[in-house]
Each structure stands twice: as structure tokens, then as C-alpha cells.
Amino acid sequence: MLVRFGKEIEFYEGAVDLFTAVNKLNDESQYRDAGITFENYIVSTGLKRMILSSAIFPHVKRVWGAELVAVEENGLRHLGKIAYSLDKTSKT
């Protein structure tokens, strides 16, 4: 379900284009010759699985965000444990 929600995320106009433009800077000889590389990272207190299935993910090198683990109880599978989380103090 989180993957489906991630595909439905509507970013602000120009957000995906900005990530694409940053990556394209690696093609410019002035940066490449100087050994400068540009990379996009996302550090989010949101749900990582949604970000991984969003339109912006192909333009990032790595994502840090909350992860949940599915558990099975009484034959029912559901989200039951937090495997990884960030709070605003982790980002500073």
C-alpha cells in the first residue's frame, strides 16, 4: 500500500526537474575536470517506502527515512514494528 501511495505523490512544480538538473551538472566538463560530483540525498521523517516508489527517487543516490516491518499475527499480515526512524534532531 505504501508503494502505491508513493507513486501518487504530487511534488511541487519543478521539484523533480531540480533533482534532474543537479544530476546533469555531472555532465559538465568544468565540474568533472575539477573532480566535483553532484549527488541528491533525501533525509526524511516520512516513510522511506513511499519515497522509493515516487517520481523523485530515480534522481537520488540514497534515502533515509522511517521504515516499517510487516508482522503476521493470527494469520493476518500487518505493519507492526518500526525498523528505522528519524526525528528532527537526527537531521541536524
Buried (B, 14 or more C-beta within 10 A) or exposed (E): EBEEEBEEBEEEEEBBEBBEEBBEEEEEEEEEEEEEEBEBEBEBEBBBBBBBBBBBBEBBEEBBBBBBEEEEEEEEEEEEEEEEBBEEEEEE
